[in-house]
Amino acid sequence: MNESFLQVKNWLLSSGIAISSPNSSNYGSVHSFYNSKNSSFGFLYPEITGYYIDTLYFLFNLENQEKYKILVESSGNWLIKIFEKFGGIVMGIENEKPIQNIAFSFDTSICSSAMLKCHAMTNDSKFFKFAKNLLDWIIDGSIEEDGTILPFYDLKTKKFSENDQVWYKQKGCLNIKTAIPFFKFYQITNSQNYLKIAEKISNSYKIFQKSDGSFSIHENSSVINLHTQCYALEGLLFAFHVTKQKQYLSACEKALDWSVNHMENDGGIRLWFGNKYNSKAIYPIAQLIRLMILFDSYEKKSKYQQHVVKLMTFLLTFQEKSQNPQTHGGFYEESNKSIFGWSRNHKINSWGSMFALQALSWFQNYGKLNFEREIEYLY
């Protein structure tokens, strides 16, 4: 496990997935993936650059090395530049232009949380101010009365909206995680207004959670997406951490139990339920591992430990072992099922590898973690 952790850490820091040259105009940014088939990096991804800051913050806590401060500052500066240049945290950037002229509420919340960590590491007030600006951007039109969130802002019309073109352009359970930076801002400032907003978003879980414990991807939908369900649980577990309201912890446990019941013999779980897609992705598996470990660390039990072992065994089958520094240590994104069986795709996934890094670290310390401390590092 320690070897796998070191390998993925090295991949994240040294493979080129994150642009580490100060001479680059995109210094500090992170690519979405590396394609091992055609030896190319995917688009630059602001949201995932936020997760990269979170990952560096986690590593700094483990190792206390100054190099992480430098990297965090470069990523934070890049995100500020992107927001100022395009008017929002756009989804992706290719050839110095946004892939779409929209900015997502979810992505913005992830970057806001990351900015608070930038401030904690560097003590530079501009990061704190930017974190608040991002939260206020979300407040200004995206949060509905029932706590659900309009998923994107059209940079041309200057309005928050949703449509049914793709799943992530509709209001969904994933946006429960958007509550986390509001809770964090409350923890720092004691602002009751931000606490109320965070609780309002968190309480929308009742709209999405079904009687069997699973979360519908959208309201009144029969489709379940494991990744978005894990995002909802991350938000709820953090809501419990801050408020100590047992309803949030109970909702998490029901969904984790549902997940256990849908594990397959290889230790994996399908990404989609209720539609035609047949795939197993590593990023929700890594998310589940972290959630189960955190839950057990709070309960001071090992309810999910045997299931975490199986999930970790499955996860590690996706880690690349090679002589190529651009691939070695990273985790492939997913495998898909066809009439010929399961086949792994060629994308080594940046955020999945970040989630896996934290999962590996916590797995090595199963039963020794302090819930109240470690959940502050959850990303």
ZAMARGU-4260 file (C-alpha; in steps of 0.2 Angstrom, whole numbers, plus 5000, padded with zeros to 4 digits):
<rodrens>
0) 5000/5000/5000 | 5014/5012/5004 | 5022/5009/4987 | 5006/5012/4978 | 5004/5028/4988
5) 5021/5034/4984 | 5019/5030/4965 | 5002/5039/4963 | 5010/5054/4973 | 5024/5055/4961
10) 5013/5053/4946 | 5003/5068/4952 | 5018/5079/4955 | 5030/5074/4941 | 5020/5066/4926
15) 5015/5083/4918 | 4997/5081/4923 | 4999/5097/4933 | 5009/5111/4924 | 5024/5114/4935
20) 5034/5126/4924 | 5034/5144/4930 | 5037/5149/4912 | 5020/5142/4907 | 5005/5154/4906
25) 4995/5140/4913 | 5007/5137/4928 | 4998/5128/4942 | 4984/5121/4931 | 4979/5102/4930
30) 4974/5092/4915 | 4959/5081/4916 | 4968/5065/4910 | 4983/5057/4901 | 4978/5046/4886
35) 4991/5032/4886 | 4985/5027/4869 | 4990/5043/4859 | 5002/5050/4873 | 4992/5066/4875
40) 4985/5076/4890 | 4967/5081/4890 | 4960/5098/4893 | 4964/5109/4907 | 4951/5108/4921
45) 4949/5122/4934 | 4938/5111/4945 | 4951/5098/4946 | 4964/5111/4949 | 4954/5114/4965
50) 4955/5096/4969 | 4974/5097/4966 | 4975/5111/4979 | 4966/5100/4991 | 4978/5086/4988
55) 4993/5097/4990 | 4985/5103/5007 | 4983/5085/5012 | 5001/5081/5008 | 5008/5096/5017
60) 4999/5090/5032 | 5007/5073/5031 | 5025/5079/5026 | 5026/5098/5031 | 5037/5102/5015
65) 5038/5119/5009 | 5037/5114/4991 | 5018/5111/4993 | 5015/5129/4997 | 5024/5135/4981
70) 5013/5123/4971 | 4997/5128/4980 | 5000/5146/4977 | 5003/5144/4958 | 4987/5134/4957
75) 4977/5147/4967 | 4984/5161/4956 | 4979/5152/4940 | 4961/5149/4946 | 4960/5168/4950
80) 4966/5172/4933 | 4954/5160/4924 | 4939/5168/4934 | 4944/5185/4930 | 4947/5181/4911
85) 4931/5171/4908 | 4919/5178/4921 | 4918/5161/4930 | 4925/5144/4934 | 4923/5137/4917
90) 4922/5118/4915 | 4937/5116/4904 | 4950/5125/4893 | 4958/5120/4877 | 4969/5131/4866
95) 4967/5145/4879 | 4948/5145/4877 | 4933/5138/4887 | 4926/5122/4880 | 4909/5129/4884
100) 4903/5147/4888 | 4896/5141/4905 | 4902/5140/4923 | 4896/5127/4935 | 4890/5130/4953
105) 4898/5113/4958 | 4915/5117/4951 | 4914/5134/4959 | 4911/5127/4976 | 4926/5115/4974
110) 4937/5130/4970 | 4930/5140/4984 | 4935/5127/4997 | 4952/5125/4989 | 4955/5144/4990
115) 4951/5143/5009 | 4965/5130/5010 | 4977/5141/4999 | 4974/5155/5012 | 4977/5143/5027
120) 4994/5137/5019 | 5000/5154/5012 | 4991/5167/5024 | 4988/5177/5008 | 4972/5187/5011
125) 4968/5187/4992 | 4964/5169/4993 | 4952/5171/5007 | 4943/5186/4998 | 4942/5175/4982
130) 4935/5161/4991 | 4921/5172/4998 | 4918/5180/4980 | 4915/5162/4973 | 4903/5158/4987
135) 4894/5175/4984 | 4894/5170/4965 | 4884/5154/4970 | 4872/5163/4981 | 4868/5176/4968
140) 4855/5166/4959 | 4859/5148/4959 | 4851/5142/4976 | 4833/5137/4975 | 4820/5139/4989
145) 4821/5120/4992 | 4840/5120/4993 | 4843/5112/4976 | 4855/5122/4965 | 4854/5128/4947
150) 4869/5119/4940 | 4877/5132/4928 | 4879/5150/4923 | 4878/5155/4905 | 4892/5167/4902
155) 4882/5175/4888 | 4865/5177/4895 | 4872/5181/4913 | 4859/5169/4920 | 4859/5153/4930
160) 4850/5139/4922 | 4848/5120/4919 | 4843/5109/4904 | 4841/5091/4900 | 4855/5090/4887
165) 4867/5080/4899 | 4865/5074/4917 | 4877/5087/4924 | 4867/5101/4917 | 4852/5097/4928
170) 4849/5100/4946 | 4855/5084/4955 | 4861/5076/4971 | 4879/5080/4968 | 4876/5098/4973
175) 4874/5093/4991 | 4893/5094/4992 | 4892/5112/4987 | 4887/5115/5006 | 4905/5111/5011
180) 4914/5128/5008 | 4899/5137/5016 | 4901/5126/5031 | 4920/5130/5031 | 4917/5148/5029
185) 4905/5148/5044 | 4919/5138/5054 | 4931/5152/5050 | 4920/5168/5052 | 4905/5161/5063
190) 4893/5169/5050 | 4876/5162/5054 | 4870/5167/5036 | 4883/5155/5028 | 4878/5142/5041
195) 4860/5143/5036 | 4864/5142/5017 | 4875/5126/5021 | 4861/5118/5030 | 4848/5123/5017
200) 4858/5114/5004 | 4862/5099/5015 | 4843/5097/5019 | 4839/5095/5000 | 4845/5077/5002
205) 4827/5072/5007 | 4822/5076/4989 | 4835/5064/4982 | 4837/5049/4994 | 4825/5035/4991
210) 4818/5022/5004 | 4832/5010/4999 | 4846/5022/5004 | 4851/5026/4986 | 4851/5044/4979
215) 4843/5048/4963 | 4854/5057/4951 | 4840/5070/4948 | 4823/5073/4957 | 4811/5059/4953
220) 4823/5050/4943 | 4825/5031/4943 | 4844/5033/4938 | 4857/5031/4951 | 4875/5037/4948
225) 4888/5031/4960 | 4899/5046/4958 | 4886/5059/4961 | 4879/5049/4976 | 4896/5049/4984
230) 4897/5068/4981 | 4881/5069/4991 | 4887/5058/5005 | 4903/5069/5006 | 4893/5084/5008
235) 4882/5076/5021 | 4896/5068/5031 | 4904/5086/5032 | 4887/5093/5037 | 4886/5080/5051
240) 4904/5085/5057 | 4899/5103/5058 | 4881/5102/5065 | 4881/5085/5074 | 4863/5082/5067
245) 4861/5063/5066 | 4850/5064/5051 | 4865/5067/5040 | 4875/5053/5047 | 4860/5041/5046
250) 4857/5046/5028 | 4875/5042/5024 | 4874/5025/5032 | 4859/5020/5023 | 4868/5025/5006
255) 4884/5016/5011 | 4874/5000/5015 | 4865/5001/4998 | 4882/5002/4990 | 4889/4987/5000
260) 4873/4977/4993 | 4878/4982/4975 | 4896/4976/4976 | 4901/4963/4964 | 4912/4948/4966
265) 4928/4958/4959 | 4925/4971/4973 | 4919/4984/4961 | 4902/4993/4959 | 4894/4999/4943
270) 4895/5017/4940 | 4877/5018/4933 | 4860/5010/4938 | 4844/5011/4929 | 4851/5015/4912
275) 4860/5007/4897 | 4878/5011/4902 | 4889/4997/4909 | 4905/5004/4917 | 4915/5003/4933
280) 4925/5019/4937 | 4939/5021/4949 | 4934/5038/4956 | 4918/5033/4965 | 4927/5018/4971
285) 4940/5029/4979 | 4927/5040/4986 | 4917/5025/4994 | 4933/5019/5002 | 4936/5036/5010
290) 4918/5038/5016 | 4918/5021/5024 | 4934/5023/5033 | 4928/5040/5039 | 4912/5033/5045
295) 4920/5019/5054 | 4932/5032/5062 | 4918/5041/5069 | 4909/5026/5075 | 4925/5018/5081
300) 4920/5002/5074 | 4925/4992/5059 | 4908/4989/5051 | 4914/4992/5033 | 4932/4986/5034
305) 4930/4970/5025 | 4921/4979/5011 | 4934/4992/5010 | 4947/4979/5008 | 4938/4972/4993
310) 4935/4989/4986 | 4954/4993/4988 | 4959/4977/4980 | 4948/4982/4965 | 4955/5000/4965
315) 4973/4994/4964 | 4970/4984/4948 | 4968/5001/4939 | 4985/5008/4944 | 4997/5009/4930
320) 5014/5001/4933 | 5026/5005/4919 | 5043/5013/4915 | 5034/5028/4907 | 5035/5043/4919
325) 5019/5050/4911 | 5009/5035/4916 | 5017/5026/4930 | 5007/5027/4947 | 4992/5035/4940
330) 4975/5026/4940 | 4965/5022/4924 | 4948/5030/4923 | 4936/5016/4921 | 4932/4999/4912
335) 4917/4996/4900 | 4907/4981/4897 | 4904/4975/4879 | 4899/4958/4872 | 4918/4954/4873
340) 4918/4957/4892 | 4926/4971/4902 | 4940/4982/4894 | 4949/4996/4902 | 4950/5013/4894
345) 4966/5022/4890 | 4963/5038/4901 | 4974/5039/4917 | 4962/5050/4927 | 4968/5065/4937
350) 4955/5067/4950 | 4952/5048/4952 | 4971/5047/4956 | 4969/5061/4969 | 4955/5053/4977
355) 4965/5036/4977 | 4980/5045/4985 | 4969/5050/5000 | 4960/5033/5001 | 4977/5024/5001
360) 4984/5035/5015 | 4968/5033/5026 | 4968/5014/5022 | 4985/5012/5029 | 4979/5020/5045
365) 4962/5011/5047 | 4956/5011/5064 | 4969/5025/5070 | 4961/5040/5062 | 4952/5054/5071
370) 4936/5058/5062 | 4935/5076/5067 | 4952/5080/5061 | 4953/5069/5045 | 4936/5075/5038
375) 4943/5093/5037 | 4955/5086/5024 | 4941/5077/5014 | 4941/5083/4996
</rodrens>
